[in-house]
């Protein structure tokens, strides 16, 4: 999994977590299109304990991929009800 932190203002961050194999893909379903760009999603590969700490303290999270979504659900960051399927790939966004 890749994790990347984006600054969205002086006191706001968006944490992107994505399964590695999805980088560079374009997903579309109905009127939804998602470009899994390196710029947004490709950050660092971190151990799960570090990812866990970052996600637990995140204000905004954007999570993409089966492994990443399952990990976030296990941590209680998101619930299955937050998950949207795009071309068979789970995606979730959550704000604290």
N, C-alpha and C positions, 0 to 999 in steps of 0.2 A: 504494500500500500504506500502511496505517496501522500504526504501531508504538506500543505503550504498555507502560510498565514499571510493574509492581505490586510493592509492598513486601510480602513474605510473612514478615516477621520481621526481627530486627535485622541478620542477615547473609544474607538470602535474598531473591531477586527472581524474579518470573515475567515473562518478556517475551512479549507477545502481538503477533503479526504477522498481518495480515488484509488480503485484497483489499477495496478500498473498496466495491465494488458489493454486497458481502455484508452490510454493516452493516444491522441491523434485520430480517434474515430469520430464519425458524425452519426448521431442518433436522431431518428425522426419517427414520429407517430402522430397521425392526425395533423393538427396545427402546431404541434410542439416540435421544435428542432433544438438540438443540443450539440454544440461543437466541444468535444473534450480536448481542449487546447492545452499544450504544454505550458503556455503562459499562465493559465489559471490553475490547473490541476497538478502539474508536475513540480513537486517540491522535493523534500527529503524522504528517504526511506528510513523510518525510525522504528525502534523496538516498540512492541505493543504497550509496554508500561509507560513510555514517554508519550505515545499517541493518546493513551487513556487520560493522562494528566492534562494534556492540552485540551482535549475535547471536553472534559469535565469543567474546565474553567472558561470555555469559549462562550461568547455572547451570541454568535451567529455561526452556523455550520452548514456546509454544502457537501453532501456525501453521495458518492456515485460508485456503484458496483456491488456485486453480491457479497464479497468478503468484507468490504468496508461497511456496508449496511448492516450485516449480521453482527459485526463488532460493535457498532454504535447502538444497536438494539440491546445487545448483551450488557452494555454499560448503562443503559437507561437514558441515553442521550436523545433518542428518538423512539417512537413506537411504530409498529407495523402500519398503523393508520396514517402515519406521516409519509409512507412510501408510495411513490408514483412509478409506474412501469413505463419506460420509454424503449420501444423496440426490444422488449424482453430484458432490459437492464434496469435494476432498481435505482431510484434517485430520491433523495430527501433533502429538505432544507428546513432548518429550525432556528428560531430566534429566542433568546432568553429574555 
